[in-house]
């Protein structure tokens, strides 16, 4: 434990710097994945690749991310966030810069599918979620919600900017600019401001006085660091909560990645102009930001499992509205209504789910555990986009994949209620 920095507790809690850093970093990092839906439009026009084929590149990115998440979590638990997470920005930045030279589908799969997925494993949803329990206990839901709302902010601002840059300079220059910003702005910010524990700045969780050496060792001492990925899995595989969460996060991954990779194409299919589709796409991000913050706060009040169930219902209704959207014409108003419903639901669901995982499995090996969760998230992302793409190629419609997502959300609602009851029962036993 590094205690070389200021050892006096101050009125300002450095944990909020960590929250802001995660918010800022995720705004750029996760959009490297979700913006692929925007880049698909010029790629299809130039190379005439099918949506299913490009969906496969997106799926490879998710598979790489998912399989790399437990390893990244293990490295984070062993060496600390500061030594691991900023390198994700380096990998992402270089991957996007090299995307300027794409001329074959193999290069799309290599750069966007493999390297981008690896960069997100080092510094993406999983690792940024994993560090929140280190800094917050009582306000964990709110802190997590604010941090994850960066995803929505990124979609809100970066999606329209990327669309405009593509229309002005082309997709190659846009990839180059995006990569340079991540490599020379986001990465140095992480190296400069990231810390491993509140004790590193002379504070304790939630801004309380720093824990004693004995209390710190009980949670993060060396005796806890010897467990590998296999040992941790042996511990949690018999825990019912673990499997409930794994299924729920599969649904989240299937939903998030399918919708965000296909939404721009779908809106254009139902007669929205590309610039209008980008605005609606970005609006989802803005509303998702609000949903993350409100969802984290509501989850702190009513219980995070109930927060997940409520959010699942809202997302399911948003998908139903999306299916019905063509019946309303190319109205920007109805597009915004979809963005409101879906954005609130997805933001709240991510915040409540992440905080709920921390409640269940907080500890020295939490990075590995949430890495396991991200395998299921990635598996959902692997299946969803190519499934939607190939179904569209076969039927010229997204109805079947959208109905599948809605069913998964309502199943997640049911599982989260069971999970709440399981948690309450285990509390009574303990």
C-alpha positions in Angstrom: 0.0 0.0 0.0 1.5 3.3 -1.1 1.1 6.0 1.5 3.7 8.4 0.3 1.1 11.0 -0.8 -0.7 13.3 1.6 -1.7 11.3 4.6 -4.2 13.7 6.0 -7.8 13.3 5.3 -9.2 16.4 3.5 -12.6 17.8 3.0 -12.4 16.9 -0.7 -12.6 13.1 -1.4 -10.2 11.9 -4.1 -12.6 9.2 -4.9 -14.6 11.7 -6.9 -11.6 12.3 -9.0 -11.5 8.6 -9.8 -15.2 8.8 -10.7 -14.6 11.7 -13.0 -11.6 10.0 -14.6 -13.7 6.8 -15.2 -16.5 9.0 -16.6 -14.2 10.8 -19.0 -12.3 7.7 -20.0 -15.4 5.6 -20.7 -16.9 8.4 -22.7 -14.2 7.8 -25.3 -13.4 4.1 -24.8 -16.8 2.5 -25.1 -17.7 4.7 -28.0 -14.8 3.1 -29.9 -17.0 0.0 -29.9 -20.5 1.6 -30.3 -19.4 4.0 -33.1 -18.7 1.0 -35.3 -22.4 1.3 -36.2 -21.7 4.7 -37.7 -18.5 3.6 -39.5 -20.3 0.7 -41.0 -22.3 3.0 -43.3 -19.3 4.3 -45.3 -17.5 0.9 -45.1 -20.5 -0.8 -46.7 -20.7 1.9 -49.4 -17.0 1.7 -50.2 -16.3 -2.1 -50.0 -19.9 -3.5 -50.4 -19.5 -5.8 -47.4 -22.6 -7.4 -45.9 -24.0 -6.4 -42.5 -23.6 -9.9 -41.2 -19.9 -9.9 -42.3 -19.2 -6.6 -40.5 -21.3 -7.8 -37.5 -18.8 -10.6 -37.3 -16.0 -8.1 -36.7 -18.0 -6.5 -34.0 -18.6 -10.0 -32.5 -14.9 -10.7 -32.5 -14.3 -7.5 -30.7 -16.7 -8.6 -28.0 -15.2 -12.1 -27.8 -11.7 -10.7 -27.4 -13.0 -8.3 -24.7 -14.9 -11.1 -22.9 -12.1 -13.6 -22.9 -9.6 -10.9 -21.9 -11.7 -9.4 -19.1 -10.9 -12.1 -16.4 -7.2 -11.8 -17.3 -7.3 -8.0 -17.1 -9.2 -8.3 -13.8 -6.5 -10.6 -12.4 -3.8 -8.2 -13.5 -5.7 -5.3 -11.9 -6.1 -7.3 -8.6 -2.4 -8.1 -8.6 -0.7 -4.9 -9.8 -3.4 -2.3 -9.2 -5.5 -0.1 -11.6 -2.7 2.5 -12.2 -0.3 -0.1 -13.6 -2.9 -1.7 -16.0 -5.8 0.5 -17.1 -4.0 3.4 -18.9 -2.4 0.9 -21.2 -5.9 0.1 -22.5 -6.0 3.7 -23.9 -2.7 3.1 -25.6 -3.9 0.0 -27.3 -7.2 1.6 -28.4 -5.5 4.7 -29.7 -3.0 2.7 -31.8 -5.7 0.4 -33.1 -7.8 3.4 -34.3 -4.8 5.1 -35.9 -3.9 2.0 -37.8 -7.6 1.7 -39.0 -6.8 4.6 -41.3 -5.0 1.9 -43.5 -7.9 -0.6 -43.7 -8.4 -2.0 -47.2 -9.6 -5.6 -46.5 -12.1 -7.3 -44.2 -9.2 -9.1 -42.6 -7.8 -5.8 -41.4 -11.2 -4.9 -40.0 -11.3 -8.1 -38.0 -7.7 -7.6 -36.8 -7.9 -4.0 -35.7 -11.5 -3.5 -34.8 -12.2 -7.1 -33.8 -9.0 -8.2 -32.0 -7.0 -5.2 -30.8 -9.9 -2.9 -30.0 -11.5 -5.7 -28.0 -8.2 -6.2 -26.1 -7.9 -2.5 -25.3 -11.4 -2.4 -23.9 -10.6 -5.5 -21.7 -7.8 -3.4 -20.1 -9.8 -0.3 -19.7 -13.5 -0.7 -20.3 -16.8 -1.3 -18.4 -15.3 -4.3 -16.4 -12.2 -2.6 -15.0 -13.8 0.7 -14.3 -16.7 -1.0 -12.5 -14.1 -3.1 -10.6 -12.4 0.0 -9.1 -15.6 1.6 -7.7 -15.9 -0.7 -4.7 -12.3 0.2 -3.7 -13.4 3.8 -3.2 -17.1 3.7 -2.2 -19.3 1.7 0.1 -22.3 3.8 1.1 -22.5 5.8 -2.1 -21.4 3.0 -4.4 -24.6 3.1 -6.5 -24.4 6.8 -7.1 -20.6 6.8 -7.8 -21.0 3.9 -10.2 -23.9 5.6 -12.0 -21.9 8.8 -12.5 -18.8 6.9 -13.7 -20.8 4.8 -16.1 -22.8 7.7 -17.4 -19.7 8.6 -19.3 -20.7 6.0 -21.8 -23.9 7.9 -22.5 -22.1 11.3 -22.6 -19.6 9.8 -25.1 -22.5 8.5 -27.3 -24.3 11.9 -27.1 -21.4 14.1 -28.1 -19.0 11.8 -30.0 -21.5 10.0 -32.2 -22.7 13.2 -34.0 -19.2 14.5 -34.1 -17.8 11.3 -35.7 -20.7 11.4 -38.2 -19.9 14.9 -39.2 -16.2 14.2 -39.4 -16.9 11.2 -41.6 -19.1 13.3 -43.9 -16.5 16.1 -44.2 -13.1 14.2 -44.1 -14.1 10.6 -44.7 -13.9 7.6 -42.4 -10.1 7.2 -42.6 -9.3 10.6 -41.4 -12.0 10.3 -38.7 -10.4 7.1 -37.4 -7.0 8.8 -37.4 -8.3 11.8 -35.4 -10.2 9.6 -32.9 -7.1 7.5 -32.3 -4.8 10.4 -31.8 -7.1 12.0 -29.2 -7.2 8.7 -27.2 -3.5 8.1 -27.4 -2.3 11.6 -26.6 -5.1 12.9 -24.3 -6.9 10.0 -22.6 -3.9 7.8 -22.0 -1.7 10.5 -20.3 -4.7 11.5 -18.1 -5.0 8.0 -16.8 -1.2 7.7 -16.1 -1.3 11.0 -14.3 -4.4 10.8 -12.1 -5.3 7.2 -11.5 -4.7 5.7 -8.0 -5.1 2.2 -6.6 -6.7 2.8 -3.2 -8.0 5.8 -1.1 -5.2 5.1 1.3 -2.7 6.1 -1.4 -3.9 9.7 -0.9 -4.3 9.5 2.9 -8.1 8.7 2.9 -10.4 5.9 3.4 -13.5 4.7 1.5 -16.2 7.3 1.1 -13.8 10.0 2.4 -13.6 8.5 5.9 -10.2 8.4 7.7 -7.8 5.9 6.2 -8.1 2.3 7.4 -5.5 0.9 9.7 -2.9 -1.3 8.3 -4.6 -4.3 9.9 -8.0 -3.5 8.4 -6.5 -2.8 5.0 -4.6 -6.1 5.1 -7.8 -8.0 5.9 -9.3 -6.9 2.6 -6.3 -6.4 0.3 -3.4 -8.0 2.0 -0.9 -10.2 0.3 -2.5 -13.4 1.5 -5.5 -12.6 -0.7 -3.5 -12.0 -3.8 -2.4 -15.6 -4.3 -5.7 -16.8 -5.9 -5.6 -17.2 -9.6 -8.5 -17.2 -12.1 -9.2 -20.9 -11.7 -9.2 -20.7 -7.8 -11.6 -17.8 -7.8 -13.9 -19.6 -10.2 -13.9 -22.7 -7.9 -15.1 -20.4 -5.1 -17.9 -18.7 -6.9 -19.2 -21.5 -9.1 -21.4 -22.8 -6.3 -22.9 -19.4 -5.5 -26.4 -19.0 -6.9 -26.0 -15.2 -7.1 -23.1 -15.6 -9.5 -25.1 -17.6 -12.0 -28.1 -15.2 -11.8 -25.9 -12.3 -12.5 -24.2 -14.2 -15.3 -27.5 -14.7 -17.1 -28.6 -11.1 -16.5 -25.4 -9.7 -17.9 -25.7 -11.9 -21.0 -29.0 -10.2 -21.7 -27.4 -6.8 -21.1 -24.6 -7.6 -23.5 -27.0 -9.0 -26.2 -29.1 -5.9 -25.9 -26.5 -3.1 -25.7 -24.3 -4.3 -28.4 -27.0 -5.4 -30.8 -28.9 -2.2 -30.6 -25.9 0.2 -30.6 -24.3 -1.6 -33.5 -27.4 -1.7 -35.7 -29.4 1.4 -34.5 -28.0 3.9 -37.1 -28.6 1.4 -39.9 -32.1 0.6 -38.7 -33.1 4.3 -38.4 -31.8 4.9 -42.0 -33.8 1.9 -43.2 -37.0 3.4 -41.7 -36.4 6.6 -43.7 -34.5 8.8 -41.3 -31.8 11.0 -42.8 -28.2 9.9 -41.7 -27.7 13.1 -39.8 -31.1 12.6 -38.0 -30.2 9.0 -37.2 -26.9 10.2 -35.7 -28.8 12.8 -33.5 -31.2 10.1 -32.2 -28.2 7.8 -31.7 -26.5 10.5 -29.7 -29.7 11.3 -27.8 -29.7 7.7 -26.5 -26.3 8.5 -25.0 -27.6 11.6 -23.3 -30.6 9.9 -21.8 -28.5 7.0 -20.8 -26.4 9.4 -18.8 -29.4 10.5 -16.9 -30.6 6.9 -16.5 -27.2 5.9 -15.0 -27.2 8.6 -12.4 -30.9 8.2 -11.5 -30.7 4.4 -11.6 -27.7 4.4 -9.3 -29.5 6.6 -6.8 -32.8 4.6 -7.0 -30.8 1.4 -6.6 -29.3 2.7 -3.4 -32.8 3.4 -2.1 -34.9 0.4 -3.2 -32.1 -2.2 -3.5 -29.9 -2.8 -6.5 -31.6 -6.0 -7.5 -35.0 -4.3 -7.7 -33.3 -1.5 -9.6 -32.2 -4.0 -12.2 -35.7 -5.4 -12.5 -37.2 -2.0 -12.9 -34.6 -1.1 -15.5 -35.2 -4.3 -17.4 -38.8 -3.6 -17.8 -38.1 -0.1 -19.1 -35.6 -1.4 -21.6 -38.1 -4.1 -22.8 -40.7 -1.4 -23.4 -38.2 0.7 -25.3 -37.4 -2.2 -27.6 -41.2 -2.7 -28.2 -41.4 1.0 -29.1 -38.5 0.7 -31.5 -40.2 -2.2 -33.3 -43.3 0.0 -33.8 -41.3 3.1 -34.8 -41.8 2.6 -38.6 -45.6 3.0 -38.1 -45.1 6.6 -36.9 -43.1 7.7 -40.0 -39.7 9.4 -39.9 -40.8 11.7 -37.0 -37.9 13.1 -34.9 -40.4 13.4 -32.0 -41.0 9.6 -31.9 -37.3 9.0 -32.4 -36.7 11.0 -29.2 -39.4 9.2 -27.4 -37.6 5.9 -28.1 -34.3 7.5 -27.0 -35.9 8.6 -23.7 -37.4 5.2 -22.8 -34.4 3.1 -24.0 -31.7 5.4 -22.7 -33.1 5.6 -19.2 -33.5 1.8 -19.1 -30.0 0.9 -20.3 -28.3 3.5 -18.2 -30.1 2.4 -15.0 -29.6 -1.2 -15.8 -25.8 -0.9 -16.2 -25.4 1.2 -13.0 -27.6 -1.0 -10.8 -26.1 -4.2 -12.1 -22.5 -3.0 -11.6 -23.2 -1.9 -8.0 -25.1 -5.1 -7.3 -22.0 -7.1 -8.3 -20.0 -5.1 -5.9 -22.5 -5.8 -3.1 -22.3 -9.5 -3.7 -18.6 -10.0 -4.4 -16.6 -7.1 -3.2 -13.1 -8.1 -2.1 -9.5 -8.6 -3.3 -10.6 -10.8 -6.2 -13.5 -8.7 -7.4 -11.6 -7.8 -10.6 -11.5 -11.4 -11.6 -15.2 -12.0 -10.7 -16.5 -9.1 -12.7 -14.2 -10.3 -15.5 -16.2 -13.6 -15.5 -19.4 -11.5 -15.7 -18.0 -9.8 -18.8 -17.5 -13.1 -20.5 -21.3 -13.5 -20.5 -21.6 -9.8 -21.5 -19.2 -10.4 -24.3 -20.9 -13.7 -25.3 -24.1 -11.7 -25.7 -22.2 -9.2 -27.8 -20.7 -11.9 -29.9 -24.1 -13.5 -30.7 -26.3 -10.4 -31.0 -24.8 -8.2 -33.7 -24.1 -10.9 -36.3 -27.5 -12.5 -35.5 -29.2 -9.2 -36.2 -27.1 -8.6 -39.3 -27.7 -12.0 -40.8 -31.4 -11.9 -39.9 -31.7 -8.6 -41.7 -29.8 -10.0 -44.7 -32.3 -12.9 -44.8 -35.5 -11.1 -44.0 -34.8 -7.4 -44.7 -36.1 -6.8 -41.2 -34.8 -6.4 -37.6 -38.1 -7.6 -36.0 -36.9 -11.1 -34.9 -33.7 -9.9 -33.2 -35.6 -7.0 -31.5 -38.3 -9.3 -30.2 -35.5 -11.6 -28.9 -33.9 -8.7 -27.0 -37.3 -7.7 -25.5 -37.8 -11.3 -24.3 -34.3 -11.4 -22.7 -35.1 -8.1 -20.8 -38.3 -9.5 -19.3 -36.4 -12.7 -18.3 -33.8 -10.5 -16.6 -36.6 -8.8 -14.7 -37.7 -12.2 -13.4 -34.2 -13.3 -12.5 -33.4 -10.1 -10.6 -36.4 -10.5 -8.4 -35.2 -14.0 -7.6 -31.8 -12.6 -7.0 -33.1 -10.1 -4.5 -34.9 -12.9 -2.6 -31.7 -15.0 -2.6 -29.6 -12.1 -1.2 -32.2 -11.4 1.5 -32.2 -15.1 2.5 -28.5 -15.3 2.7 -28.4 -12.2 4.9 -30.8 -13.8 7.3 -28.7 -16.9 7.5 -25.5 -15.0 8.1 
